Amino acid sequence: MVRTKFLAMLTGTTGVGVYSSIFNLYSLVTAILPIGSLGLNKFISQYFDEDKKEKIFYLLRYFVFVNVPIAIAVTSLIILFSSNISNMLFNNENYELHIKLFSLSIPLFVVNNIIDTYLKGTRKINLYVLFVSLNSIILLAAFVPLVIFWSLHGAIIAFGAGIVFNFFNGIIILKKYQLFPDFKKIEKIDPAILKSIYKIGVASIIMLIFQNLSLLALRSIITDKFGLQNLGIFQSVYSISTNYIGLFFGILGTYTIPKMSTLKNNDDIVLETNNLIRFLLIFFTPLILVFIAFKGIIINLLYSKEFISAESILDYQLLGDFFKIISWSLGIWLVPCLKIKQWVIFDVLYSLSYMGIFLIINTFWDIGIKAVCISYLIININHLVINLLFIRKSLNFKFQKVNLTLLCFSLIFIVALIVSSIGGIELKYIVFSLTFLIWIYINIKNLNLEQIKSFFKK
């Protein structure tokens, strides 16, 4: 977020819009590569529990040798067609060089992603946090001066330099803590396991292609209809959302998926799902309330006064985030339980419906980029209903009473705070104070402190 603040201050809404579009293209490629990273996470976790290091080493070596050549080929194609890509995204070739610079970091990113997956799969959370924290600090240290001196070019150079540092940082951490794979001591695994990993990998590719293509199309439509300035406004809202929700997906990747991969029966999965929902409600409800109450201050702090119009659409995005967090919590069991077909179908429907709802709203109502965030809210409510119905049918899932109480109060408080904003800033702060205090009381009443501590510790 600090990096985005500097980029917003020095390049304005247009610079943020351009950077976000190119970064979305990069995300599309790196979402595909390395192929099978989510399945790799599952089986590394499983073999780690069974103390089968040789099989983990085999998997790591195999996936590095398979994915790096593919990454080099993809980079070459992006460089070759960079002018066409620039035309597709911005209706001109002015950003051809920016796209080329971004693409050069793809091969090393693939290796970094495998290191990341290895640390998460072995549940070395302290080392994973160290790895991510050092990467962020160094990237920020490079980002600020480079953006000051070279503007948008500097931002992209800093990003590439950060990827290079991440690689060496990962190697040093693995060696220092005696986790570096010994590729001389490997044990081949059952080909059926590789098939399962690729099955998850192909499913991830399909989903992420649809996700990122829908975002690329969305950004292209915003640019065409509302201009690059409004694309920058949308990106500011989207970045606020993705940055704090990144904490949620971090929990899923580093704890929930590896943990659920070791569970053997439905009752344990239902219990773990309820534990996850409870933790997320405790953590994210007050966070969303804070963002709604102080959205103007936050936008000005993270970006600049030029982005203040984002305040009018942020409420819809934040309410959509609430439904998204619950929806994903109810659906994450599909991955470790290898319900791949359902996982893909639900997610592809999500991406297509998101774009479809936006086009319908944008066609019949003239509400500008607000249509994007309203579409996001609607599709996340729909996704939650689908995941809830399926987990109830498959696992006989039921919300624990305490979770249902927290869920109902969370939704009431968030909606009440959004509605109170209409009555002016004084009323909004009064409602925020009341809802926040009541939320604390409800949590103290329904959960003992040891439970809360154990959730945060895990």
Secondary structure as GFF3:
##gff-version 3
##sequence-region A 1 458
A	DSSP	alpha_helix	2	32	.	.	.	ID=ss1
A	DSSP	alpha_helix	37	49	.	.	.	ID=ss2
A	DSSP	alpha_helix	53	80	.	.	.	ID=ss3
A	DSSP	alpha_helix	82	90	.	.	.	ID=ss4
A	DSSP	alpha_helix	96	103	.	.	.	ID=ss5
A	DSSP	alpha_helix	106	121	.	.	.	ID=ss6
A	DSSP	alpha_helix	125	176	.	.	.	ID=ss7
A	DSSP	alpha_helix	191	251	.	.	.	ID=ss8
A	DSSP	pi_helix	252	256	.	.	.	ID=ss9
A	DSSP	alpha_helix	257	260	.	.	.	ID=ss10
A	DSSP	alpha_helix	266	293	.	.	.	ID=ss11
A	DSSP	alpha_helix	295	302	.	.	.	ID=ss12
A	DSSP	three_ten_helix	305	310	.	.	.	ID=ss13
A	DSSP	alpha_helix	311	331	.	.	.	ID=ss14
A	DSSP	three_ten_helix	332	334	.	.	.	ID=ss15
A	DSSP	alpha_helix	340	364	.	.	.	ID=ss16
A	DSSP	alpha_helix	370	395	.	.	.	ID=ss17
A	DSSP	alpha_helix	401	420	.	.	.	ID=ss18
A	DSSP	three_ten_helix	421	423	.	.	.	ID=ss19
A	DSSP	alpha_helix	425	446	.	.	.	ID=ss20
A	DSSP	alpha_helix	449	457	.	.	.	ID=ss21
###
